[in-house]
Amino acid sequence: MAREKKPVHKVQMTEGKRNIIHQLLEEYDIQSAEDIQDALKDLLGGTIKEMMEAEMDDHLGYEKPERSDSDDYRNGYMMLEYK
């Protein structure tokens, strides 16, 4: 029995995508595959951190610098006010 071929997903290269790629090449001085990996780690690392912090904000019901009367708080984060 012959295996069914999967459809090929073709990415349409738009002018906007070209501009983004050009900016990334300049910003990260990409010369090799390792440079691409480092750039992706930098870009995705910050994005994932922000997503996790937003999820924690939602779970706790308040943002990172805020304090709550609840015992459910973020360890290691405290906003100090200086007067």
Backbone as a ProteinNet text record, in pm:
[ID]
protein_1_A
[PRIMARY]
MAREKKPVHKVQMTEGKRNIIHQLLEEYDIQSAEDIQDALKDLLGGTIKEMMEAEMDDHLGYEKPERSDSDDYRNGYMMLEYK
[TERTIARY]
84.2	0	89.5	64.8	145.5	109.6	213.9	190.6	138	47.6	-9.2	90	110.7	201.8	134	211	159.9	166	67.7	72.1	191	252.7	367.1	314.4	362.9	324.4	420.6	368.8	453.2	436	548.6	548.1	554.8	461.4	461.3	551.2	656.1	749.3	695.2	648.9	594.9	703.8	677.4	773.4	794.8	687.7	699.2	790.8	776.5	862.7	1007.6	1028.8	1165.3	1227.6	1148.9	1198.5	1235.5	1150.9	1179	1307.6	1323	1443.7	1566.6	1556.6	1669.4	1707	1606.7	1633.5	1700	1654	1714.5	1859.1	1884.9	2021.6	2114.5	2065.7	2146.2	2161	2050.3	2050.7	2143	2140	2216.3	2343.9	2375.6	2495.6	2508.3	2403.9	2396	2487.1	2579.6	2674.6	2671.2	2613.4	2616.7	2488.6	2474.8	2359.3	2361.3	2480	2490.7	2441.4	2470.5	2420.5	2267.8	2209.4	2063.1	2007.1	2069.9	2024.9	2032.6	2142.2	2157.6	2051.6	2023.3	1921.4	1783.9	1751.9	1622.3	1610.3	1717.7	1716	1688.8	1755.1	1736	1592.7	1541.4	1405.8	1299.7	1311.3	1209	1218.9	1339.9	1356.9	1278.7	1291.2	1217.2	1067.6	1026.4	884	823.6	891.8	841.5	835.9	937.2	938.1	817.8	791.4	677	544.8	533.7	411.6	390.2	496.9	485.1	449.2	506.2	473.3	327.8	279	139.3	46.4	84.6	4.9	0.7	114	117.5	33.2	38.8	-46.6	-192.6	-231.9	-369.8	-405.8	-315.7	-340.6	-353.2	-263.7	-265.6	-367.8	-400	-497.6	-436.2	-303.9	-237.2	-102.6	-47.9	77.5	197.4	313.8	435.4	468.1	469.2	511.5	406.4	284	177.5	185.9	136.7	128.4	-17.7	-37	-171.6	-185	-307.4	-333	-329.2	-329.8	-330.2	-192.1	-189.1	-60.9	-0.2	-75.6	-31.9	42.2	174.7	252.7	374.3	438.4	559.1	678.7	750.3	868.9	978.8	1038.3	1151.9	1116.5	989.7	951	882.2	934.9	869.4	900.4	799.6	817.7	835.8	946.9	973.7	946.7	884	859.2	953.2	1024.3	1114.3	1052.7	1052.8	994.8	1099.6
-117.3	0	124.7	216.8	338.3	437.2	502.2	603.8	731	794.1	917.7	1031.3	1114.1	1227.3	1339.4	1399.6	1514.1	1637.3	1724.5	1846.9	1933.7	1996.8	2084	2220.5	2268.1	2400.3	2502.7	2590.3	2691.7	2822.9	2878	3005.7	3116.8	3208.7	3320.7	3429.6	3465.3	3567.2	3703.4	3777.1	3910.5	4014.5	4134.2	4243.5	4266.5	4256.1	4272.4	4167.7	4043	3936	3959.9	4005.2	4035.7	4144.6	4247.3	4356.1	4305.8	4221.3	4165.4	4083.8	3999.6	3917.1	4005.8	4109.1	4200.4	4268.4	4312.5	4376.5	4279.6	4154.3	4054.8	4026.6	4017	3993.7	4106.6	4229.1	4343.5	4349.1	4333.5	4345.3	4243.7	4120.5	4012.9	3977.3	4050.9	4025.3	3876.2	3820.5	3676.3	3637.4	3546.9	3497.5	3345.2	3278.7	3132.5	3077.5	2945.5	2879.3	2900.9	2903	2926.7	3067.2	3164.8	3300.5	3303.6	3224.5	3216.4	3157.5	3051	2988.6	3086.8	3162.4	3259.5	3369.5	3415.6	3519	3467.4	3343.5	3285.6	3267.4	3224.4	3210.4	3345	3448.8	3582.7	3630.8	3614.2	3660.4	3580.1	3448.4	3363.1	3360.7	3373	3371.3	3482.9	3603.1	3716.7	3701.6	3650.6	3631.6	3529.5	3417.9	3313.2	3363.5	3439	3494.1	3585.8	3674.7	3765.1	3689.2	3583.4	3503	3435.1	3382.6	3315.7	3414.6	3534.7	3635.8	3680.3	3693.5	3730.2	3620.7	3494.8	3383.8	3385.3	3417.5	3424.8	3542.1	3657	3770.6	3728.5	3656.9	3611.5	3514.1	3423.2	3321.9	3385.3	3477.6	3539	3651.6	3714.5	3822.3	3959.5	3969.1	4098.4	4090.3	4209.7	4212.9	4200.2	4176.5	4147	4250.3	4380.3	4471.1	4494.2	4449.7	4471.2	4368.7	4406.7	4314.8	4276	4162.2	4113	4077.3	4079.9	4037.9	3885.8	3819.2	3673.7	3617.7	3491	3424.2	3376.3	3387.8	3343.5	3460.3	3458.5	3569.2	3517.8	3607.5	3573	3580.8	3473.2	3469.5	3554.7	3643.7	3720.3	3852.2	3884.4	4010.4	4098.1	4216.7	4306.8	4449.5	4530.6	4667.8	4752.8	4819.8	4907.5	5050.7	5124.6	5265.7	5345.9	5439.3	5525.3	5663.4	5718.9	5854.5	5950.2
0	0	0	-88.6	-101.1	10.4	61.8	165.3	102.7	174.9	126.7	147.5	46.2	58.2	136	226.2	300.4	210.5	222.5	141.5	184.3	87.9	115.3	156.1	271.3	319.6	260.3	179.2	116	191.5	231.5	302.2	198.4	208.7	116.7	174.5	102.3	148	109.3	208.1	183.9	208.4	166.8	188.4	337.9	416.6	561.7	623.9	579.6	630.9	591.6	468.6	424.1	511	543.7	627.9	767.3	824.2	957.2	954.2	852.9	840.6	826.5	744.8	725.3	857.5	933.7	1062.6	1160.4	1161.9	1251.2	1212.2	1082.5	1035.9	1080.2	1071.3	1113.6	1266.1	1338.1	1484.4	1549.6	1501.1	1564	1488.1	1380.9	1300.9	1270.4	1212.4	1187.3	1071.7	1101.6	1002.1	990.1	1090.2	1091.8	1153.8	1147.8	1210.3	1361.4	1421.2	1566.3	1602.3	1516	1538.2	1535.1	1444.5	1436	1565.4	1615.9	1740.8	1856.7	1864.8	1973	1964.3	1843.5	1824.9	1866	1827.3	1864.4	2015.5	2079.6	2226.4	2291.2	2240.8	2296.9	2277.7	2156	2125.8	2200.4	2195.8	2256.8	2408.9	2461.4	2606.5	2673.3	2620.9	2676.6	2659.7	2544.9	2517	2612.6	2631.2	2720.9	2864.4	2907.4	3043.5	3064.2	2967.6	2979.2	2981.8	2900.4	2898.5	3034	3093.1	3222.8	3333.1	3327.7	3428.5	3414.4	3290.8	3269.2	3320.7	3301	3351.7	3504.4	3566.6	3712.4	3762.1	3692.1	3727.6	3728.1	3624.2	3611.7	3723.5	3751.8	3855.5	3993.7	4026	4159.2	4170.5	4058.5	4060.5	4082.5	4078.4	4089.5	4019.3	3984.2	3911.1	4004.3	3945.4	4020.1	4129.4	4101.9	4208.1	4316.7	4293.5	4391	4503.2	4619.2	4732.9	4751.7	4813.4	4837.3	4984	5033.1	5171	5182.9	5071.2	5067.6	5101.6	5146	5169.4	5037.8	4929.3	4797.7	4731.4	4735.6	4681.6	4607.5	4537.6	4462.3	4554.6	4563.6	4646	4582.9	4663.9	4617	4552.4	4537.5	4477	4581	4603.3	4695.2	4649.3	4640.9	4599.4	4723.2	4732.6	4846.8	4806	4894.9	4869.5	4957.2	4894.6	4968.1	4976.8	5096.4	5113.6	5159.5
[MASK]
+++++++++++++++++++++++++++++++++++++++++++++++++++++++++++++++++++++++++++++++++++

